[in-house]
């Protein structure tokens, strides 16, 4: 009887291990995101804890750059060949439901009024699951995603602050996607924030593209330095704009504390390091800047409770005598 009880307990333990392990992995990384090797100087001093950064370098995934993200980011002149690949090659295990898209690019004179996909994932039948559209004609940025009812959720960001995105200079455009909020940043400043409906998960059986014209599917002629997807919606806010400053900010060690290794599909796990609390992380001139623009309008508050019944009003004045009917 004792042996039977021991075997029963042993078998129960074996059956329990896979479930427990699966839950732990899902809670930690959403089961989809590899570690991403990035340099420490890219982030603001608000980072006061070690970070394990996960995500995807689409610049490397689309074979534009082989290697790690360095201080002197090379730029790539696009427009000669389509940049489209099976989604499973870009996101082998899918993508986190909440994420940040961070990119640095500049439009060219011939394409500054084009309407093009910065990034799009579509399913096997060609239906769009998520996309970011840069519209130079209207000088707006659009984010769309598939809702839980398979409907299209589309949000257009029309702030005048986005007009500078089309001035043919280098700019950093970042989008933070949370379950019910989408926020857009340009040059490390929050531009606009929108409440959204719940979004559906991605189907990885389709294709993923970057920098493609909406009108005819041809590659758009722009210059690109990077396009990253972090598996954390707050990374869009944490990044600084050292890459856009002159003189350039001084490069620092990577988050694994060693010289930058090559980024490959078999990138070994990094040990996250405590972030220095130095106030001159970027090592840029500490000159006082101009006053900033007014902040964006906050999200609408919740509907208030119904008020109490008011007091009875005072008696009104007497009315005029009526006309006598003949």
N, C-alpha and C positions, 0 to 999 in steps of 0.2 A: 504493500500500500504506500509506503514511504517513497519507493522508487517511482511509482506512478505519479505521485504528487510532484516530485522533482521534475519529471519529464514534462508534465503539464505546465509547470512554471517556466521551464526552459523554452518550450515552444511558444508560449505566450510572449516571452521577452523577444524572441526572434521576430514574431509578427509585428511587434510594436515598434521596433527600431526604424524600419523604413518610413513609417508615417511620421514619427517624431522628427527624423532627419529632414524629411521633405518640408515640414512646416517651418523648421528653423531656417533652411535655405530660402524659402519663399519670403519669410519675414525680413531677412537681412538684405537680399539683393533683388527681390522680385523674380528670382530664378532666371534672369535674362541678361544681366549686365556684367561684362568683363571689367577688370581693373584698367584704368587709363593713366598713363604716365604723363604728368604735366608738371610744369615748373612752378615753384613756390611763388615767384614774383608776380604771377598772373592774378593773385587774389589779394583782396583788401585786408587791412589790419583787423577787421571785425572777426576774423577767424581766430578763436581762442581755444580751439581743441584740435586734436589730431583728426585728420580726414583720411578716409579711404575712398578715393575718388574713382567712380566707375562711369563707363560710357563708351562712346564710339567716335573715332576720328574718321569722319567721312572723307576727308582729304586723302587719307591713307587707304581707306576702303575702296575708293574709286581709282586707286593707283596714280593719283596726282603727285603724292609725296610718299617716299619710303623712308621711315625713320621716325624719330620722336619730335615732339613740339619744342622748338628752341626759341631763344630770344629773337634772333633774326629770322623771322618767318619768310621763306621765299614766296613770291607771288607767281600765280599761274594765269596765263592768258588763255581763256576758254573760248569755245565757239567753233572749234574745228571738228570735233567728233561728239556724238551723243554720250551722255553720262547716265546710263541706265543699267541696272543689274538686278538679278533675282533677289528679292527681299531676304531670303534665307542666307545668301552670301554676305549680306550687310548686317543683318540681325539674326544670327543663327538660332537663338532661343527666344526670339521676339524682342520687344522693347518695353521698358517700364511704362506704366500707365501715367506716371507723372515724370516730367523731364524738363530739361532746358536745352534750347537750340541756340548756339553761339557761333556767329560767323563774322568774318572781316572781308569786305570786298569793296570795289569801286566800279561804278558803271562807266561806260565809255560814251563818247560823243554820239556815236551811231546807234546806241542802244539805251540812252538815258530815258527814252519815252516808251520803251518796250514794256509789255506785260508778260512776266515770266515766273515760272515756278523756281523758288529757291530750293524747295524740297517737297517731294510728294511720294506717298506710298499708295499704290492702288492694288486692288485684289485681282484674282484670276480673270474675272469677267471685264476688267477695265474700269470698275467703279472706284472713285477716289475714296480712300479711307482717312487720310490726313494730308493737308498741304499748307504751304506758306507761299503766297503770291506777292511779288513785288510789282506794283503797277506804276510805271513812270509817267504815263499819260495823266493819271489822276493824282499822282504823288501820294499814294496810300499803300498800306500793307494789309493783306487779308490773311486770316487764319481760318481754316475750315477743318472739320472733323466729322466723323460719322457718329450719330447719336445712338442711344440704346435701341431705338425703334427703327434703325437703319435709315433714318432721315439725315439730311445734311445740315450741320450746324455751321453757319458762316458768320464771321465777325470781322468788320472792316475798321481799321484804325486810321482815322482821318486827321490826326493832330497836325497843326502847322509845323510843329517841331520836326516832323518827319520829312519836310521838304528838302532839308539839307542832305538827305540820303541820296539825292539825285544830282549833286553838284560836281560829280566826277572826282571827288576826293575820297580817301580811305575812311571808312566808317565801320564801327562794330554794331551789328544788329543782333539783339538777343531776345528770345521769347521764352517765358516761363509758363509751362502748362501744368496746372493743378486740376484736381477733379472738377471743381466748379468755378475756376478763375483762370483767365489768360492775361498775362502782363507782357507788355512790350517795352524794351529798353533800347535806346540808341546812344552810342558813345558813353555807356555806363550811367545813363540817367533814365529814371523811370518816365516814360512818356504817357502811357495810358494803361488802364486796367479794366477788364470787363468780366462781369459775371457770365457764366455759361451753364448750359444744361449738362447733364451727365454724358460722358463720352464712352463709346463702345471700344472694346479691345481690338487689336490689329490681327488681321489674317495674314500670316507670313508666306502664303503660297503665291502671292503676286510679285510685283516688281517695285523697285525704288529708283527714283531719279533725282538729280539735282541740276540746277541752272539750265532749265529748258523752257523755251517759249511756249506760252499757252496756245497761241494762235495755230501753230503748225507743228509743234513738237520738235523743232530744230534747236540745237544748242545756242545759248545766248552768248554774245560777245561781251564778256566782263573780265575783270581781273579779280582773282580770289586768293586770299592768303590762308584761310582756314574755314572749316565748317565742322563743328563738334556737336555731339549730343551727349549731355550729361544725364545720368539716371537720377537726377535730383533737381526738383523745380527751383531750388533756392540758389543754384550755382550761377544763374543769370544775374542775380543781384550781387553775388560775392565777387565776380570778376571785375578787375579794374581795366583801365585803358592805357597801360604803360606802352603797349605796342604802337599806339597812335601819337605818342608824345615825342617832341624833339627838345633836347637830345634823348635818345632812347634810354629806357630804364636798364639798369644793370642786371644781367642774368644771374640767377642764383641756382642752387642745387635743385634737383627734382625731388618729388615727394618720397622717393625711395632712398634718398640720401646718398646716391652715387651718381657718377657721370651718366648721361642719358644713354640707355641701351636702345637697340633697334626695337621698334614696335612690330610685333608679329602676332599671329593668331595664337601662338603658344607663349604669350608673354607671362613670365613667372610672377607669382604674387609678390606685391610690394609690402613692405612694413611701413605703415603710416607713421610719420614723424610729428612731434609737437611743433607747432608753428611759432616762429619767433615773434615776439611782441614789439619788435623794433618799429619806431614811428617813421623810419625812412626806408621802408621796404622797396620802394621803386627807385630810390637814390636819384630822384628828379629834383630840379630847382624848386625851393620852397617859397615861391613868390605868391603873394596874395592875389587871388583871382577876382574877377568881377562878380557882382552880386548875381546869384542864380535866378532862374525863372521861377514864377509862382508854381507851387506844387499842383499835381493833378487833383481833380475833384474826387473826393472819397466815394466809397461804395455807399449806396443808399442804405439807410438804417432799417431795422425791422419795424413792422407795423405796430403802432402803439395799442395799448389796451383801450377798450371802450370806456369813455368817461361816465361819471355819475350824472343822474338826471339833474338838470338845472333848476334853480329856484323859480317860483311863479313870478311872472312879470307884474309891474304895476298896472293899475287900471288905466286905460287910455281915455282921452278926452271924449266928451259927448259928441255925437254926430250932428250935422246940420238937419233942420226940419225937412222932411220930404215934400215933393210937389203934390198938390191936391189934384186928384184925377177927376176930370170933368165927367 
